[in-house]
Amino acid sequence: MSDRRIEKLSTGIEGLDTILEGGVLRGGIYIVQGTPGAGKTILGNQLCFNHAARGGRALYVTLLAETHGRMLAHISQLSYFDETAIPDGVSYLSAFRILETEGLKGLTEALRREIRARQVDLLILDGLVSAEETAGTPREFKKFIHELQIQADLADCTMVLLTSAAADQGFASAEHTMVDGLIELRTRLRGRRSERELIVHKMRGGGFIRGLHSFQVTTAGIVVQPRIEALLATPSRPVATDGPMLSTGIPALDGLLGGGLHRHSTTLVMGPAGSGKSTIGQHFLGAAHEPGLYLSFDEDPKAIRFKAQSLNLPVAQLFDSGEVEIIWQPSTEGIFDEVCIRLLDQVRSRGVRRVFIDGINDFVHMTGEEDRIGPALTALANEFSALGATLVGTFELDFNGIVPGQPLTGLPILGLSPIAENIVAMRFAALGADIHRLIVALKARDNALRPQFRRYELTARGVEIEADSGQADLILQELVRQGGASPAPFSTAPFYPDRPSGDGT
């Protein structure tokens, strides 16, 4: 019996199995709770059909007035539905009348009889709240749950009880303490946007990933995205630190960084819209014939390819050959964890070596939780490093020009070090009617670095940086002269101010 107790039964839902560290205990009893419309019925049926696809037998029992025909008409639109699995793999029983006429005792007997007759090893009971309302006393309902536990154990049948209890009911009632696990599905509004979340409150017999996780209801059914910072709390493999330096594709920028980028490192390029951040990313992706990945939140693939061709950048050929692929993810309705998992899947499946994320700001807006971004991006960057990929990402700043004598004022310095080994800042400097572009490498871990502003231009060949700091020095001195200010240290503004998303250029 002890061996059976430690055996896990897969739910067949990859993200959920990941959260549950393999699935639920075989022969256990679980509650899935959520408000109406949270996705419980879709989840329950998905468990049944996934189980049948692996050769098991599932029984879906309803205690609700909705007919099976109506329910099946809805779930038949989902890809997991397999009509051929009915009735041998998945069977349905309406116990609404039994509960109405014979009470909990009659329901218990009916379930025992059906489990034995159909030889099912997965039971979904939809409408537990109806059973609770039928019970004369809390003690009677507790006894009903206890009888289900005994039956699950004797028949080696895993049971999942679905209930639409109110969101504010809490989890202190008897049934919550008695069952082996408790999962809640919830929906929340963020502004005008509705998001679905899953949380595991309890799971006996094994560990699970705690906290809130995103999920979606798609044509494939329930799709769960584990919380990325918990999923990648430690990298999947040791991070290799050896290997040659990588070029950014801009020799002068390599010089500013002390020789280039360390393989497997993370680089953050900060600057206002129009400063050339995206162009630096395209230089980076085209600097070597390596599998690459471009994540864009603003520009679509057609616009990105057109820009590369117009500037005659080497990456244009890599786009055409498919060596560098583009993922376009408009941030309007994206799910942060889902995007991160898509990136990781691409890096793993294609052996991607260079990753460019154009718009860290959009990640901030996508989550709506600024506190998450630092830990989540750190975990993501560490996993990229473990997989052998080098990451360059952009962060958009306001259009604030350089303050005379304080050229680094307004840069978000705090919180960057855990995420990026290298930090490059791009600034606008206004002198009269002229706008000058300046660039500086603020950080290059393990490289000999002397932070020094250089003037640069966006030309028909991309980003071109001057060979020395002479012109940049004259511009900064003139700003001080006109402004009458004395030099001062840079600002330590928060890393994630509330900034609008720009065009990512």
N, C-alpha and C positions, 0 to 999 in steps of 0.2 A: 504493500500500500504506500510506503514512503516513496518508492521510486515513481509511482504514478502521480503522487502529489507534487513532485518537483517538475513534472513534464509540462512544458508550455504549449498552449494551443494558439497558433497564429490566427490573427484576425483577417489576414489577407490584405490588410491596408498598410502599405509600407511605412508611411509616416507614423501611424498609430502604433505599429509593432515596434518601431524605433523608440517611441516614447515609453512604451511598456516593456522595453528591453526583451523583446521576443514574442510578446503576446500575454494572454491570461493563463491562469492555472487550469489545467484540464480537470473537470469535475467541480470547478468553483462556481460561485454565484455572485453576480455583479449587477449593480444599478447604473443605468445611464439616465441622467436627469437633465431636463431642460424645458424651457418655456415652449408653448406651441409654435411650430414653424422653425424650431432650432435645427431639425434634421434627424431626429431620433428614428422615425420610421424608415427613412432612407438608409440610415446606418444599420438598423436591425435587419432589413432585407439584404443589404450588402454582405453582412456577416453570414447570412444563410447561404447565399449563392456562392460566396467565396469558399465556404466550408464544403458545399456539395461538389465544387470543382476539384477539390482535393480528395474526393471519394467518401466524404462524410455524409451523414443524414441530419437534416435540420427540420425543426418544427416551429412554425411561426403561429403563435396563439394570440388572438385579439380579444380584449375585454371591452371593446368599444363598439358603438353602433354602426360605424362605417363598414360597408360591405367589402368583402375581399375583391370582388370584381372592380370596384372603384379604386381600391388601393393598387391592384395589379395594373390597372390602366395607367396609373401615374408612373409606377416604377418600370414599366415596360419600355419607357423612353430612355432608360439609362443603360449604358453599355454592359454593366455586369449582369443584367437580366438575361436568363437563359430558359426559355419556355420548355425545352426538353428536359430540364432538371426537375420539373413538376410532374408527378407527385413523388417520385422515388427519392430524389435528392433533397427536394424542398417541398414540404407539405404545409397546408394551412388548416387551422381550426378556429372557428368562432365559438368562444366560450361565454359570450355575453348572456345568452339565455340560461346557461348552466349556473352562472353566478347569480342571476336574478332569481331563479327558482330554488336552487339548492344551497346557495351561500358558499362560504369559503371551504367548508368540508367537502361539498360536492365538487367544487373546482379542483381541490387537491386530489381527489380520487380520479377525476377525469384526466388530469395531467399524468398521474401515475400510470393509468391504463394506456393512454396514448403513447407515452414514452416507451413502454414495454412492447406494445403491439407494432409500432412503427420502427422500433430499434433506433431511435434517434440519439445522437450524442451532442446535439446543440439545440437548446430550447430558447426561443425569444418570446417573452411574455410582454405584450404591448398593452399598456393601460393599467399599470400597478395602482395608480391612484383610485381606480374604480374598485379594486379589491379592498383598499384601505377604507373607502367610504362605506363598503358593505359590512365591514367588521363592526360588531356591536361595541367592542371595547378595544383599547390599545393592546391589551393582553391577547385578545383573540387574533389581532393582526400579527402580533409578534410570533404567536404560535404558528400561524400560516407560513411565515418566512422560515421558521425553524423546520417545518415539514418539507418545505422546498429544499432546504439544505440537506436533509436526510436523503431525499429522493435523488438529488444531484450526486451525492456521494455513493449511494447504492447502485445507481444506474450508470455511473461514470459519465454523467451528462452535464456539460457546462450550460449554465443558465444565465441569460442576460435579461434583466427586468427594466422595461422602459417606463418612465413616469414623467408626466408633464406638471410636476409640482411648481409652484410659484417661485420666481427667481429669488425672492427674499425669505423663503421658508427656512433656509439654513440647513445644517447637516448634523443635527444632534438627536434626531428621532431614532427609535429602536432599530428600524430596518437598516439605517445607515451604519450603525455599530455592529450589526450582525453579519453583514455581507462581506465578501472577500475583497471587493473593490468598488469604488464609487467614481464615476466619470461625469462631469458636467459639461453640457454644450450650452453656450450662451451667445447672444447677439448684442452688440453694443453700437451706439451711434457715435461717430467722430465727425463733428460738424454735420453735414448732410449725408455723410457716407456711412453705410452699414457694414460692419465687419463681424465675422464669426470667430469665436474663440473656444478652445477646448482646454479643460483643466482636469487633471487627475488628482483627486483629493485623497485617495486611499488605494493601496494595492498591496495585499498581503502576499507573502511568499517570494518577494523579489523587489528589486529596485525599480525606479521609474524616473523619468526626467520631469522635475517639478516645474511649476510656473504655468503661465498662460502660453498656449500655442495657437497659431492661426490654422483655420481650416476653411475649405470652400466646398460648396455643393455644385458639382459640375455634371456634365453628361456622363462622366465616368463614376459618379456617385460622390461619396465623401473623399476628399483629398486633404490630407493633414500635412502641415509644414511644422516640424519641431522648431522650437525657439533656437535660433542659430548659435547664440552665445553659450547656450547650455549643451547643444549638440556637439559643438566644437570647443568644449572647455579645455581640452588638450588636443594638440595636433594628432592626426591619425598615424603619423610616422615621424621619426626623428628628422629635424631640419638640417639639411646639408649646407655647410657654410663655405665650402671650397668652390673652386671653379674660377674661370677668368672673369674680369670685369666686363660689364655690358655697356655698349654705347647707347646714348639717348637718340642717336641719329643726327645730333647737332654737335660737332666737335667743340665749339666754344663753350657749350653748356657742360659737356664732359669735363672740360678744364675747370669750370667754376665748381664742379662737384668733386674735384680732386682726382679726376681720372675716369669718371663714369659711375655706373651703378653696380653695386655688388649684386651678383646673381642671387635670386630669392628674396631681394629686399623690397620694401614698400616706399614709394616716393609720392609726396603730395605736392601738387602744383596749385598755388593760390593766386587769384587775380580777378579783376573785374571782367564783365562781359566785353568781348572785343579785344582782349589783351593777347590772345593767341594760345590759350591753354589747350584747346582741342587740337590745334596744329602741332603743338609739342607732342601730344599723344600719338598723332599720325606719324610723326618723325620716329618716335620710339618703336611703334609697331613695324615700321618698314626698315629698321636699322639692320635686320638680319633675317635670313630665311628660316624662321622658326614659327611653329603654329602659334597663332595669336587670336585674341578675342577682344572685341570692342563693344562695350556696353554703353548705349546712348539712351538718355532719357528725353532729349529734346529733338535733335536732328534725326530724320529717318534715314535708312540705309542709302536711298537714292541720293540724298543731299550730301551724305558723307563721302560716297564714292565720287560724286561730281567735284567736290572740293579737292580730293586727293589727285584727281586727274588734272584739274585746272592748275594746281601747283606743281604738277609733274613729280609728285612724291613717290618714292619706291613702293610705298604701301599700296598704291593703286593696282599694281600688278598682283600683289598678294591678295587683294580683295577679289580680283577677277579669277584667280586660280583656286580660291577657297581656302588658301593657307591661313588667311586671317578672316574670321567670320564676325558678322555684326549682329548683335542682339539689340533690338529696339524695344524699349519698355517705357511707354508713356507713364509718367508718375501719377496720372489722374486716378487710376483704379488699381495700381499695383499693390501686391502684398510683399512686404520687405523680405520675409523669410523665404517665400517662394522664389523671388528673384535670386537671392543668395544661393539657394539650392540648385537653381538652373545654371548659375555660373559654375558652381563646383562640379556639376555633372558634365558640363562641357570641358572643363579643365581635365577631369579624369578620363573621359572617353576619348578625347582627341590629343591628349598629351600636350596641352597648351603650355607654352613657355613665357609668353608675354600677355599680360592682361591690362587693358586700359579701361577705367571706369570714368566716364565723362559726366560728373555731376554728383559729388558726395552730398551736396545740399538736397538733392532730390530724395536720397535715402532718408534724410532727416524729415522731410515733409511726408514721405510715404508712411513712416511709422507713427508720426505725431507724438513720439516719445523721445525727446532729446537725450534723456538719461540712458537710453538703450544703445545709442549709436556708437559711443566710444567702446564699450565692451564688445559689441557685436562686430564692428569693423576690425577690432584687434583680433578677435577669434578668426574672422574670415581671412585676414591678411596672414595670420600664422599658418592657416591651413593651405593657403596658396604657396607659401614658402615650403611647407612640408611636401607639397606635390611638385615642387620644382619650378614654380611659376614666379615671375617677377611682376610686381604690380605698380602701375602709375595711376593715380587718381587726381581729379581736379576738384577744387573747392572755390566756389564763386564768392567774391567780395563785393561790397558796395562800390559805387563809382567815386568814392572819396579820393581826391588826389593826395599827393604827398604834402604833409604839413611842413612848412619851412623849418629846417633844423631837426625835424623828427620824421625821417623818411619811412620808418617802420610803424608809426602810430596807426592803430586800428587793425593791425594784423591779429588774427586769433591764434595766440601762441599757446595758451594753457590747454593741456589735454592732447597735444599732438604727439608727444614723444612716444607714448605706448603704441601708437598706430604706425608712425612713419619713421624710417631710418633717415630719410632724406626729405628736406623741405625746401621748395623753391618758391619765391614770391615775385610776382609781376606787378608793377605799379605804373600809374599814369602820373606824369608831372606836367603841369600847365605853366608855360611861360608866354605871356601875352596871348596871341591867337594860336600858338603852336602847342600841340599835345605831344609830349615825348614819352616813349616807353622805356622803362628801366626794369632790369631783372637782377636778382641776387639769390645765391644759394645760402640759406640760413643754417642749414644743418646737413651734414653728410657723415653719418656714423662710420667710424673706423677709417676715414679718409683724412688726409691733411687738407684742412679747409681754411681759407682766409676769406670770410664774407666780404664781397666787394660788388658794388653796383656796376652794371654794364648797360650801355644803351643798346637797344635792339630795334629792328624793324620787321614788319610783316611784308614780304616781297612776293614776287611771282614764283619764288623758289621756297617759300615757307618762312620760317623764323631764321633771321640772320642777326647774330650777336656780334658786336664790335670786339676787336681783339684785346683792347685794353680799356681801362676805366677813365680815360682822359675826358671824353665828352660827358660821361655821367657825372664826374666830379665837377665840371664846370656848371652843369645844370643844377646840381644840388647847392653849389655855392651861390649861384644867382638867386635861387629860391630863398636862401637865408638872407641875402642882401636885400631883396625886395620885401621880405617879410619882417626883417628886423628881429628874428628869433635866434636863440642860441641852441646848439645841439642838445638833444635830450634822448634818453634811452627809449627803446620801443615799448609799445603798449602791451599789457597782458590782458587783453580782452578775452572774454569767454570763447571757447572753441566753437560753440554752436549758437550764435545769435540767430534771432528770428529774421532771416533774410529771404526776400523773394527769389524764386528760381529764375535764372536767366537763360540765355540762348546757348550757353556752354561753349562759346567760341574762345 
